[in-house]
C-alpha cells in the first residue's frame, strides 16, 4: 500500500489536486440544485453502467431534459441514435425510476446517509452498489466508494486485493473498507480518493 500512498501524495502536491478539488466542489453544488438536476444525474449513472462515461456525459448534455419527459419508446430511440449499447433496457430503467423520484428526493434531502445507498439499490432499478455510489458521489456525498474495474485493476496492481470473479455485496463492502483505510492514510475522502485513483489508472478526471 505504501507505494500507492506515495503516488497519491505526489498528486496531492500537483496541479491535479486543484482540478480534483474543483470537481468535488461541483458535486457539492449539484446537491443544492433543483430536483430535476439531481434526477438527471441519477439517469446519467443508470446510463453509464457497463458503458463509456465520456459518451454518457455527451448523451446527458444533449438529451438530459428528455429523461423525465419522454416515453420509454421515444427515449429508447434517442439513446439508440446516440449509440448507447443498451438503449431499450436503459430507457426502461429511466422510465421506471421516475416512479420513485419523489421518494428518492425525500430520502436525499433528509441528509441521513447511513442507509441511503441501500435504499437506492432496493428502490431504483438499474443501480447496483457501484452505480448508487457513483450517483451519491456525484451529488456531493463523500463516504461511498465507486468500485469499478479501473479501481479493481489498480488495487490488484498494487497487490492489495486479488481480482474478484464476481463483485458481491460482501466483496464490495470489503474492498470499500480497504479504500476507506487508504483514504485515512492519505487524508482523502472516498470521493476524492476515487478521482485520484481514476487519474492514476486512466490519466483522466471525469465524473
Wavefront OBJ file of the C-alpha trace (Angstrom):
o trace
v 0.000 0.000 0.000
v 2.899 2.352 0.689
v 3.779 2.856 -2.984
v 0.170 3.737 -3.794
v 0.056 6.151 -0.849
v 3.189 7.849 -2.185
v 1.669 8.166 -5.667
v -1.484 9.755 -4.247
v 0.503 12.113 -2.015
v 2.529 13.179 -5.046
v -0.655 14.002 -6.965
v -1.985 15.975 -3.998
v 1.028 18.280 -4.352
v 0.470 18.745 -8.086
v -1.928 20.751 -10.258
v -4.157 17.670 -10.424
v -5.285 18.314 -6.843
v -6.769 21.673 -7.891
v -8.758 20.001 -10.658
v -9.987 17.311 -8.291
v -10.971 19.859 -5.640
v -12.883 21.800 -8.290
v -14.692 18.639 -9.354
v -15.589 17.772 -5.746
v -16.926 21.289 -5.179
v -19.011 20.901 -8.326
v -20.548 17.713 -6.940
v -21.475 19.509 -3.719
v -23.031 22.375 -5.652
v -25.205 19.939 -7.592
v -26.716 18.790 -4.302
v -28.143 22.297 -3.853
v -29.775 22.399 -7.277
v -33.419 21.603 -8.104
v -34.670 18.015 -8.041
v -34.706 17.909 -11.848
v -30.928 18.329 -11.995
v -30.373 15.621 -9.399
v -32.683 13.289 -11.307
v -30.624 13.886 -14.464
v -27.566 12.746 -12.542
v -29.386 9.603 -11.441
v -30.184 8.882 -15.083
v -26.563 9.537 -16.030
v -25.479 6.842 -13.586
v -28.076 4.431 -14.972
v -26.741 5.055 -18.471
v -23.056 4.815 -17.606
v -23.355 1.281 -16.159
v -21.326 -1.038 -18.420
v -20.872 1.824 -20.865
v -18.405 4.586 -21.672
v -18.528 7.519 -19.227
v -17.443 10.148 -21.746
v -20.102 9.081 -24.240
v -22.685 9.109 -21.454
v -21.725 12.660 -20.497
v -22.420 13.686 -24.100
v -25.825 11.972 -24.020
v -26.700 13.673 -20.727
v -25.722 17.066 -22.102
v -27.688 16.559 -25.307
v -30.935 14.951 -24.113
v -30.930 15.278 -20.321
v -34.210 17.182 -20.419
v -35.850 14.150 -22.024
v -35.154 11.770 -19.135
v -38.250 12.774 -17.193
v -40.341 13.867 -20.185
v -40.125 11.251 -22.943
v -41.945 7.951 -23.122
v -39.877 4.795 -22.777
v -40.146 4.148 -26.509
v -39.119 7.672 -27.520
v -36.210 7.708 -25.089
v -35.001 4.324 -26.354
v -34.933 5.668 -29.917
v -32.898 8.688 -28.843
v -30.441 6.545 -26.882
v -30.039 4.272 -29.884
v -29.431 7.278 -32.144
v -26.648 8.385 -29.796
v -25.106 4.938 -29.963
v -25.821 3.668 -26.460
v -25.107 -0.030 -26.123
v -28.331 -0.843 -24.251
v -30.933 1.713 -25.403
v -34.056 -0.312 -24.672
v -33.124 -1.560 -21.200
v -31.704 1.773 -20.065
v -34.803 3.613 -21.326
v -36.898 1.156 -19.319
v -34.842 1.739 -16.163
v -35.019 5.524 -16.524
v -38.770 5.473 -17.132
v -39.331 3.234 -14.115
v -37.068 5.371 -11.942
v -39.497 8.257 -12.465
v -41.949 6.363 -10.259
v -39.606 6.504 -7.264
v -38.332 10.008 -7.974
v -40.287 11.854 -5.276
v -39.431 9.265 -2.627
v -35.779 9.373 -3.682
v -35.615 13.138 -3.362
v -37.215 12.985 0.069
v -34.606 10.477 1.236
v -31.744 12.532 -0.218
v -32.986 15.780 1.305
v -33.235 14.116 4.723
v -29.408 14.234 4.855
v -29.314 10.835 6.518
v -26.682 8.910 4.569
v -26.492 5.757 6.718
v -28.973 3.669 4.732
v -29.210 5.873 1.662
v -27.250 3.648 -0.707
v -29.172 0.530 0.301
v -32.442 2.392 -0.220
v -31.371 3.372 -3.751
v -30.225 -0.147 -4.649
v -33.509 -1.579 -3.393
v -35.804 1.021 -4.966
v -34.211 2.232 -8.211
v -33.924 -0.354 -10.975
v -30.658 -0.376 -12.885
v -28.491 0.739 -9.973
v -26.309 -1.659 -8.039
v -23.797 -0.697 -5.370
v -21.309 0.770 -7.828
v -23.877 2.880 -9.691
v -25.637 4.001 -6.495
v -22.271 5.028 -5.041
v -21.449 6.863 -8.265
v -24.732 8.776 -8.099
v -24.263 9.703 -4.448
v -20.692 10.875 -5.038
v -21.836 12.984 -7.985
v -24.394 14.814 -5.830
v -21.988 15.586 -3.022
v -21.856 12.579 -0.678
v -18.256 11.799 0.287
v -18.320 8.423 2.009
v -19.146 5.904 -0.715
v -16.619 4.066 -2.898
v -17.203 3.598 -6.631
v -15.636 0.217 -7.243
v -15.366 -0.299 -10.996
v -12.809 -2.253 -12.999
v -10.378 0.704 -13.037
v -10.302 0.771 -9.238
v -10.066 -3.007 -9.009
v -7.197 -3.064 -11.533
v -5.122 -0.517 -9.629
v -5.689 -2.331 -6.321
v -4.682 -5.633 -7.939
v -1.631 -3.967 -9.482
v -0.505 -2.878 -6.003
v -1.206 -6.342 -4.540
v -3.899 -5.020 -2.217
v -6.585 -7.444 -3.413
v -6.968 -10.494 -5.594
v -9.128 -9.811 -8.625
v -12.647 -10.971 -7.665
v -14.535 -13.235 -10.059
v -17.777 -11.520 -9.082
v -18.405 -8.393 -7.043
v -20.936 -9.491 -4.435
v -22.287 -7.099 -1.818
v -19.964 -8.622 0.758
v -16.919 -8.275 -1.509
v -17.909 -4.731 -2.439
v -18.081 -3.662 1.204
v -14.811 -5.458 1.935
v -12.989 -3.522 -0.812
v -14.733 -0.324 0.263
v -13.332 -0.760 3.777
v -9.849 -1.181 2.303
v -10.320 2.037 0.325
v -11.607 3.789 3.438
v -8.389 2.789 5.205
v -6.383 4.095 2.247
v -8.365 7.327 2.441
v -7.473 7.767 6.097
v -3.795 7.198 5.331
v -3.851 9.822 2.560
v -6.256 12.208 4.313
v -8.792 11.984 1.480
v -12.495 11.228 1.436
v -13.653 8.256 -0.603
v -14.986 10.739 -3.171
v -11.582 12.395 -3.542
v -9.739 9.094 -3.440
v -11.802 7.745 -6.335
v -10.769 10.683 -8.525
v -7.092 10.281 -7.609
v -7.154 6.542 -8.312
v -9.062 7.050 -11.544
v -6.462 9.577 -12.653
v -3.608 7.232 -11.762
v -5.203 4.461 -13.815
v -6.588 6.427 -16.787
v -4.963 9.869 -16.796
v -8.448 11.412 -16.796
v -10.718 13.232 -14.354
v -14.342 12.665 -15.275
v -17.376 12.340 -13.047
l 1 2 3 4 5 6 7 8 9 10 11 12 13 14 15 16 17 18 19 20 21 22 23 24 25 26 27 28 29 30 31 32 33 34 35 36 37 38 39 40 41 42 43 44 45 46 47 48 49 50 51 52 53 54 55 56 57 58 59 60 61 62 63 64 65 66 67 68 69 70 71 72 73 74 75 76 77 78 79 80 81 82 83 84 85 86 87 88 89 90 91 92 93 94 95 96 97 98 99 100 101 102 103 104 105 106 107 108 109 110 111 112 113 114 115 116 117 118 119 120 121 122 123 124 125 126 127 128 129 130 131 132 133 134 135 136 137 138 139 140 141 142 143 144 145 146 147 148 149 150 151 152 153 154 155 156 157 158 159 160 161 162 163 164 165 166 167 168 169 170 171 172 173 174 175 176 177 178 179 180 181 182 183 184 185 186 187 188 189 190 191 192 193 194 195 196 197 198 199 200 201 202 203 204 205 206 207
